Amino acid sequence: QVQLVESGGGLVQAGGSLRLSCAASGVIFSMNTMGWYRQAPGKQRELVTSITSGGRTNYADSVKGRFTSSRDNAKNTVYLQMNSLKPEDTAVYYCKATHERTRIAYWGQGTQVTVSS
């Protein structure tokens, strides 16, 4: 059974930092591209960042220079370090695992991030 469990969300003031984690089980973690998405109320889910099995990353323009994703294949965990947070970063953040060959994907349940002004 595949499970992606996000943690680390919470309430933070603008300018603050949070670190999200996503622990994966039931997948061959090292063969998956891991993505972080977010969905704000009334908006579509959007890609924040992804990191390939080889460690190649890409970021949405809105978070470049502020957010950093990383992964620890030994721990089957991907991280999202979020600095200089803004109120517009408020959303539910979701972790997604996509197998790089089959493209089969799984989602986590999400973790709420709220940034107060």
C-alpha positions as a printed NumPy array, in Angstrom:
array([[  0.   ,   0.   ,   0.   ],
       [  1.391,   3.339,  -1.052],
       [  1.446,   6.112,   1.51 ],
       [  2.743,   9.652,   1.269],
       [  2.555,  11.466,   4.578],
       [  3.23 ,  15.19 ,   4.704],
       [  4.141,  17.008,   7.883],
       [  5.533,  20.336,   9.017],
       [  2.72 ,  22.656,   8.073],
       [  1.389,  25.301,  10.393],
       [  0.851,  28.981,  11.027],
       [  3.73 ,  31.391,  10.523],
       [  4.114,  35.134,  10.195],
       [  5.111,  36.714,   6.921],
       [  8.866,  36.543,   6.482],
       [  9.109,  33.359,   8.486],
       [ 10.134,  29.856,   7.504],
       [  8.697,  26.36 ,   7.525],
       [ 10.086,  23.005,   6.493],
       [  7.706,  20.436,   5.075],
       [  8.482,  16.742,   4.926],
       [  6.897,  13.971,   2.92 ],
       [  7.64 ,  10.417,   3.927],
       [  6.895,   7.763,   1.32 ],
       [  6.238,   4.073,   1.76 ],
       [  5.119,   1.354,  -0.62 ],
       [  6.958,   2.872,  -3.592],
       [ 10.474,   2.529,  -4.902],
       [ 11.293,   6.038,  -3.793],
       [ 14.533,   6.308,  -5.749],
       [ 12.668,   5.765,  -9.026],
       [ 10.164,   8.542,  -8.444],
       [ 10.128,  12.225,  -9.222],
       [  8.791,  13.924,  -6.124],
       [  6.682,  17.021,  -6.441],
       [  5.213,  19.597,  -4.106],
       [  1.941,  21.17 ,  -5.159],
       [ -0.314,  23.634,  -3.412],
       [ -3.933,  24.608,  -3.569],
       [ -5.312,  27.811,  -2.138],
       [ -9.05 ,  28.269,  -1.5  ],
       [-10.89 ,  28.86 ,  -4.744],
       [ -7.817,  28.202,  -6.861],
       [ -6.491,  25.301,  -8.888],
       [ -3.77 ,  23.079,  -7.569],
       [ -0.415,  24.267,  -8.864],
       [  3.076,  22.841,  -9.035],
       [  5.47 ,  24.447,  -6.594],
       [  8.565,  22.387,  -7.225],
       [  9.711,  18.962,  -8.331],
       [ 12.87 ,  16.992,  -7.821],
       [ 13.87 ,  14.032,  -9.977],
       [ 15.489,  10.837,  -8.827],
       [ 18.792,  12.364,  -9.872],
       [ 18.22 ,  15.492,  -7.838],
       [ 17.338,  17.849, -10.674],
       [ 14.904,  20.498,  -9.477],
       [ 12.55 ,  23.018, -10.969],
       [ 10.539,  25.718,  -9.261],
       [  7.529,  27.864,  -9.947],
       [  8.557,  31.448, -10.615],
       [  6.609,  32.576,  -7.562],
       [  8.854,  30.62 ,  -5.187],
       [ 12.254,  30.786,  -6.875],
       [ 14.911,  31.98 ,  -4.486],
       [ 12.687,  31.355,  -1.451],
       [ 11.857,  27.632,  -1.533],
       [ 14.255,  24.715,  -1.789],
       [ 13.376,  21.077,  -2.296],
       [ 15.651,  18.204,  -1.396],
       [ 15.379,  14.471,  -0.972],
       [ 16.934,  11.752,   1.12 ],
       [ 16.571,   8.47 ,  -0.721],
       [ 17.847,   6.52 ,   2.29 ],
       [ 14.93 ,   7.864,   4.343],
       [ 12.36 ,   7.828,   1.506],
       [ 11.668,  11.438,   2.329],
       [ 11.431,  14.654,   0.376],
       [ 11.652,  18.075,   1.97 ],
       [ 10.493,  21.563,   1.128],
       [ 12.297,  24.381,   2.892],
       [ 10.211,  27.533,   2.647],
       [ 11.805,  30.837,   3.56 ],
       [ 10.608,  34.438,   3.334],
       [  7.032,  33.245,   3.396],
       [  4.304,  35.514,   2.103],
       [  0.559,  35.545,   2.79 ],
       [  0.023,  34.416,  -0.8  ],
       [  1.882,  31.194,   0.026],
       [ -1.089,  30.194,   2.191],
       [ -2.459,  26.909,   0.846],
       [ -2.721,  23.212,   1.415],
       [  0.567,  21.683,   0.287],
       [  0.532,  18.244,  -1.291],
       [  3.286,  15.787,  -2.013],
       [  3.183,  13.737,  -5.215],
       [  5.273,  10.764,  -6.274],
       [  5.506,   9.969,  -9.989],
       [  7.32 ,   6.878, -11.215],
       [  9.742,   8.079, -13.862],
       [  9.141,   5.143, -16.203],
       [  5.482,   4.155, -15.746],
       [  4.237,   7.66 , -14.832],
       [  2.02 ,   6.114, -12.158],
       [  1.456,   8.787,  -9.54 ],
       [  0.339,   8.968,  -5.943],
       [ -0.672,  11.892,  -3.757],
       [ -0.379,  12.641,  -0.088],
       [ -3.243,  13.961,   1.993],
       [ -1.866,  17.49 ,   2.252],
       [ -0.702,  19.781,   5.013],
       [ -1.988,  23.282,   5.69 ],
       [  0.376,  26.234,   5.538],
       [ -0.988,  29.569,   6.702],
       [  1.051,  32.749,   6.495],
       [ -0.273,  35.724,   8.402],
       [  0.493,  39.301,   7.424]])
